[in-house]
Amino acid sequence: MTTLEIAPRTKTPAVTLSAAAAARLKAIAAAEGRPLMLRVAVEGGGCSGFQYVFDLVETAEDDDLKVERDGAAALVDLVSLDLLRGSEIDFADELAAAEFRVRNPNARSSCGCGVSFSI
């Protein structure tokens, strides 16, 4: 598992986890009664070309980037990392939905629901 959070070329965090996302992950793990991490990946598809995929997992893969904050962790595979570099994983609890979101500075456009994007 890769624990380095600094992109070697830019000295900026590769991916960050917001306080809201960390708090929600900790609440989910507490409710489940087991440690959980949020896996964030990018796959081809969606209405804009790429789509975010979120999953709750107990273990990391050997080549995952592990992003930690306040006792919570998110995982990003190395294939998705180039498309997510500089992104923040956030959690929004709004009237219309409560969901994890990615604030991705690399996305040129996204669909209305924010799940898919293009570069």
Secondary structure, 3 states (H helix, E strand, C coil): CECCCECCCCCCECEEECHHHHHHHHHHHHHHCCCCEEEEEEEECCCCCEEEEEEEECCCCCCCEEEEECCEEEEECHHHHHHHCCEEEEEEECCCCEEEEEECCCCCEECCCCCEEEC
